[in-house]
Amino acid sequence: MAKLTRYTSFEALKSDIQPAKLNQADSAKAHAEFEEFVKLLQRELAAKKSAKPSDER
């Protein structure tokens, strides 16, 4: 099987992780998108919880 990575182990991969460097505007945008996604998930979960068992397939 062909080698697909330069890392010899998972530990080597973990030790080479570099933190992402975002400027303040990109960081704020990413945070806003994450918050929007969390709100969407909360609405979906609430809708599933309130759905009647007969509504599910």
C-alpha positions in Angstrom: 0.0 0.0 0.0 1.3 3.5 -0.9 2.4 5.8 1.9 -0.1 8.7 2.0 1.6 10.9 4.6 5.0 12.0 5.8 4.2 11.0 9.4 5.3 7.7 10.7 2.8 7.7 13.6 -0.2 9.5 15.0 2.0 10.9 17.7 4.3 12.4 15.1 1.3 14.0 13.4 0.0 15.4 16.7 3.4 16.9 17.6 3.5 18.8 14.3 0.1 20.6 14.6 0.5 24.3 14.1 -2.2 26.7 15.5 -4.1 28.6 12.9 -3.3 32.3 12.8 -6.4 34.4 11.9 -6.6 38.1 11.9 -9.2 39.7 14.1 -11.7 40.1 11.3 -11.5 36.5 10.1 -11.7 35.3 13.7 -14.8 37.4 14.4 -16.4 36.1 11.2 -15.6 32.5 12.1 -17.0 33.0 15.6 -20.2 34.5 14.2 -20.6 31.6 11.7 -20.1 29.1 14.5 -22.7 30.9 16.7 -25.2 30.8 13.8 -24.5 27.1 13.3 -25.0 26.4 17.0 -28.3 28.2 17.0 -29.4 26.2 13.9 -28.6 23.0 15.7 -30.5 24.1 18.8 -33.6 24.9 16.7 -33.3 21.5 14.9 -33.0 19.6 18.2 -35.9 21.5 19.7 -38.0 20.7 16.7 -37.1 17.0 16.9 -37.9 16.9 20.6 -41.3 18.6 20.1 -42.2 16.4 17.1 -44.8 13.8 17.8 -43.8 10.1 17.5 -46.3 9.8 14.6 -44.4 12.4 12.7 -41.2 10.3 12.6 -40.6 7.6 10.0 
